[in-house]
């Protein structure tokens, strides 16, 4: 029974990996789920602290507008909530900005509010774990080097 359970878990894990590697992050575009305007590439999305899917492309701010301050009932060590973000075109809510390590303001996106344009066609998912591409981990060092190069000369 234990061997069967282990084999079952390995098969499930391999299917999950196969699904994730179906497309490259570069080949996937994120669209507003309401107006279907293309707003980001899958390669712009990074996984922060194994919990937050953030867009690291500074050009992304051209596609959204900020709303009211997000209030959460608790505080966090490395980040604090900012303001809500929504589509500049149609006002569809996308998530909220988060201030990470008091330096980086990053849009934290809810995938349920976005659609995906893949080489296989347009699709939607409710959770980030179901996207058909691999999301790389966020590197604070790389982010700072890319966005504040003067500090590293």
Steps between C-alpha positions, in 0.01 A plus 500: 500500500779742587681427175177565306453829687858607420457410132167688491664812647788481251259471207295796627817708546626416150163597346509829689855571376403403145202738511717783633759456228247488217588859401793730563429808711600718201236336280211585736331841513283612792181679399245694700218253558238766427623693193762245380769766456850348509670637813801281579718209397522184706872569540418823692345295781716381790417303813586695814554304824319196353169685544464821297490519120635843412570683174858633497480688169501877571305558174205310650391811692388648167218242490349547844373771729513498877201525730447498873743383765479130583459435872591158635437396858864418569854608419772313315875496545626584149203667331198721550187537286463801274207608286271294280585471130246480219495513120554850367272412208191347669551519881520120552664432836835317465638491854707744705844655524733380771800683637778244539791570738402868502657535153307325224135574419376191318152423363378176663260352244202268537502263201123452524468858372721442196478283188792321335581508130711190431623344174214251552237776525335715766430354843419599857607346831381562855832439677861576414597136553291416191674731251652314201851646542771506765526811717854576616581607855540871574855617571517824696868544401425462128199733530714771664782459245253529211304795640769691693823438304664820636517343847719215373768688303 
